Amino acid sequence: MEPIPLMTPYKMGKFDLSHRVVLAPLTRQRSYGYVPQPHAILYYSQRATKGGLLIAEGTGVSDTAQGFTDSPGIWTKEHVEAWKPIVDAVHKKGGIFFCQMAHVGRVSNYDYQPNGQAPISSTDKQIPPQTQLDGTVTEYSPPHGLTTNEIPDIVNDFRLAARNAIEAGFDGVEIHGAHGFLIEQFMKDSSNSRTDKYGGSLENRCRFALEIVEAICNEIGPDRVGIRLSPFTDYMECFDSDPETLGMYMVQSLNKFNILYCHMIEPRMTIVEGRYHIPHRLSLMRKAFNGTFLAAGGYDREEGNKVVAEGYTDLVVYGRLFLANPDLPRRFELNAPLNKYNRLTFYTSDPVEGYTDYPFLEEST
Ligand SMILES: Cc1cc2nc3c(=O)[nH]c(=O)nc-3n(C[C@H](O)[C@H](O)[C@H](O)COP(=O)(O)O)c2cc1C
């Protein structure tokens, strides 16, 4: 039988992966009061496989980092203790588990901030209200553009959070440098009009991201550090006039730190001849990056096998399909049919429905 490219082993630094199907970071908003809950033990262990890589949902690095109800944190002792049994359960199944270090920056409002203060950002430019899929409108408060002197404290928050993640037992961390959140607010020219050493030139706009990378590498070692980037996306009014150059500058700079992996989001899918089409614009960055490369955004089994076989990426990251199919690697191995995801329960707070009740193959056949 022909080997299935997605199911072939891969050595990612010191981690022996038995296949290339990675769980994407997925915010599920079921960590009540920002504290990870026992129901996450089942959720993550359902998706764990021996030698499979899981990336935990966006996890707040500090009390200014939050912008979603009940997304988890990792800045207090209570958070660390609450993560431990979840990480243990993944390890018991042989999984490799990274924690996504997140700070939403201005994608927040006074209600999520300590003492009702303004959310922090690269800028004091507010995001206009956004209409959600369910028709509700989300409002964002006017942010406080960080002063130059305030920035080292935020970098330090990321460093401490990474230390906490390792203390909780995670194998490593993924820095969330994507999707219009704080790090991207600095990187992209639509949301950075600063005139200090963190604004203006590309080098200056990427300085904040790279200071975080450096601080975390010094704290936990570069062999446990990954980063997620989305130079092509335009979420939350964050876009760049030259995404290719931004992406290339970042991967070349990351090489200097020898980090473990770079995880990149594809540009938005387009419909070509009635079928969704992934633009595959990450080639140059993949070639320039020295570590492991992860690609995400719109992949299915066929497209994932294709890009691994072609060497376009080392690993393929699955979001919605893995959310709805706890045994996704096995289904890919068998080319079995997939459960459909239910968008309506992505972010609801029920500890079971739409979370741990998606059936396994045996149950659905
Ligand atoms: C419910 C949901 C929650 C998400 N939460 C996060 C998150 O916490 N961090 C992140 O970087 N991306 C997040 N994303 C984006 C996914 O990681 C992924 O990039 C996206 O779903 C595209 O991949 P897919 O086509 O395989 O679903 C989320 C997506 C969904 C659907």
The ligand as an ORCA input file, in Angstrom:
! r2SCAN-3c Opt
* xyz 0 1
  C     -13.874     27.828     17.178
  C     -12.566     28.388     16.711
  C     -11.690     28.930     17.640
  C     -10.431     29.404     17.238
  N      -9.552     29.840     18.184
  C      -8.285     30.157     17.840
  C      -7.303     30.453     18.832
  O      -7.547     30.415     20.034
  N      -6.067     30.781     18.395
  C      -5.730     30.812     17.068
  O      -4.574     31.102     16.725
  N      -6.636     30.498     16.114
  C      -7.883     30.155     16.462
  N      -8.786     29.779     15.500
  C      -8.317     29.583     14.112
  C      -7.928     28.109     13.899
  O      -6.813     27.755     14.682
  C      -7.621     27.797     12.409
  O      -6.535     28.540     11.983
  C      -8.829     28.068     11.535
  O      -9.972     27.393     12.033
  C      -8.588     27.627     10.096
  O      -8.312     26.255     10.027
  P      -9.440     25.197      9.566
  O      -9.829     25.597      8.165
  O      -8.714     23.874      9.595
  O     -10.565     25.264     10.516
  C     -10.062     29.365     15.872
  C     -10.973     28.861     14.928
  C     -12.205     28.359     15.330
  C     -13.136     27.781     14.307
*
